[in-house]
């Protein structure tokens, strides 16, 4: 017998993949399956198979949800203790994340499932706290990623009907943060952050008017994966079910010239008392300098499939 060990790592991001499934299949000279061994990686990604047949062909697959992270073909010597090299691998728990809380989404369970631990919540329902945080370049610079849940306070912070010095400071602070390498993720009603701070990057049925695009009907959409790298990350998956569990989600009509679309689907929304169907971008991203901005029109809290969790890993670590 021999033994195998390693550390599961997502090659697209270089980050640890906690809870990955490891399968070692032992085959004979004719290619037939002789035995199979499996284990699950720990939270820090490390795994071990202490007893595997030696002097036989062994196929090893490391998989996280629908994504195959590694595949190895090898032959073990008697008594060998082989460590598989996954390349550079960083711990996602080292990333510092600020989550602006909202009324209609909750990133926290998804973040924790992906192994992220250094999470600070900013009260998105407290205008004083939210304004102080978003208008401070020093405060933002402490974090690798800002996440805006849908339903946080916006008027007087993200937008104003008249010229407002506070809103101007917030816009400049966020743009500078992304130019300097910070990343911003928004979902659901937080689309106003993108329309107001980065105009022209997305187009909605609201034509830039705050809250004007919130007309989507509750539905499940079979979304097309329109990005080749994302499809490869999802092991060739071409379509994903996306759940819009609440009415009044924001409907995009198109993406700007420098904006990438990752998911698109036929959706329905209410207009003048009628249900209208259109093909709409559902997940987009764009560069804002050294960092990146991402928007999903759906609520993350409403998605519970393995494929959507894998997609979220790609969105957080690979876009």
Residue, then its C-alpha position, 0 to 999 in steps of 0.5 A: x500500500x501507499x498513501x496520498x495527501x495534498x491541499x485542495x486549491x482553486x487554480x482559477x483563483x489560487x485560493x484554498x477550496x475548503x470541503x473539496x471531494x477527493x476521489x482516487x480510482x485504482x485501475x488494472x493493466x486493462x483499465x478496469x476499476x479495481x478499487x476507489x477511495x474518497x475523502x473530503x478536504x478540511x476547512x483549510x483545504x488539506x486532505x489525506x488518503x492513508x491507504x491506496x494500492x501501490x504499483x497500479x495506475x491511480x486516477x485522482x480527481x479533486x472536485x468542489x461542487x460542479x468544478x473539477x479543480x485538479x486531475x492526476x494520473x500516477x503510479x505509486x510505489x510500495x510504501x510511498x507517501x506522495x504529496x500532490x502539488x497544487x501550486x501556490x495556494x492562499x487561504x481565503x480567510x485572509x481576505x478582508x471583506x466589508x459587507x454593507x447590510x441591506x433589507x433584501x439579500x444576505x451574502x454572509x452565509x455564502x461567504x462563510x461557505x466559501x471559507x471567508x472569515x474576516x468579515x465586517x458588517x457595516x449597517x446599511x440602514x444607519x445613514x450616519x454609519x454608512x455615509x461615514x464609511x463610504x466617504x472615507x478612503x482610509x476606511x475603504x482601503x482596509x478591505x479587499x472587497x466591498x459587498x453591497x446587499x440589496x436594500x441599503x439606504x441610498x438617498x443622500x448617500x448614493x444619489x440625490x435629486x440635487x447636487x449634494x457634497x456627501x454624495x459627490x464624496x461617496x462617488x469619488x471615494x468608491x471610484x478611487x477605491x476600485x482604481x487602487x485595486x479594491x473590488x465592489x460586488x452589488x446585488x439586487x436593489x444595490x444596482x443604483x450604486x453602479x448606475x450612479x457611481x459608474x454611469x454607462x456601465x449598465x443600462x436598465x429599464x429605469x434609464x438611470x433614475x434611482x429605483x426606476x428599474x425595479x419591476x422584475x416579476x418573481x420567477x425562475x430563469x434558465x440563464x445561459x452562461x455567456x462567458x467561456x471561462x465561467x463555463x469551463x469553471x463550471x465543468x462545461x455547464x451551459x445553463x443555470x437555474x436562477x431563482x428570483x423569489x421576490x417581485x420588483x428586482x432590477x431589470x437590465x436591458x444591456x451592458x456598456x461597451x467595456x462591461x462583460x456579461x456572464x449570465x443572460x436569460x429571458x425574463x419578465x417584468x411589469x410595465x403599465x400593467x402588462x407582463x413584458x418579456x426580454x432577454x436581459x443580462x443577469x450577471x455582469x462585471x467591469x474593470x474600474x482601474x486596478x480592481x473590478x466591479x460585479x453586479x448580479x440582479x438576483x439575490x444570492x440568498x435565494x440561490x441554493x444549488x451547488x452550481x450557483x455556489x461554484x459560480x459565486x466562488x468564480x465571481x468572488x475570486x476569478x473575475 
